[in-house]
């Protein structure tokens, strides 16, 4: 755990899963960042059925990607790491559809670590929770 980046970015499922397992190379945001470097990918706990259905439709119809079922996908913790190498407002990536896109590379999974999410970049070690919380 000590080799993981200090900062994390919380992302709703199944988008976080897609970064780690399906080659999603852009994280869409309404705000820009100057941050560059490795970051932990935190799978947010919250996701409405409408958000899930919209994401699933995009993944399956545009990317031919099939994530785990909603009740099987990890939520509420760190699921992997990636490196932010740029922040753009235009991109050819099929994953880009936001006002800003954090360009990602070198995504890899890690063993799940239960962590409370937060807005923006956050120090995940200060937000760790018990497995049963």
Order of alpha helices (4+ residues) and beta strands (2+ residues): beta-alpha-beta-beta-alpha-beta-beta-beta
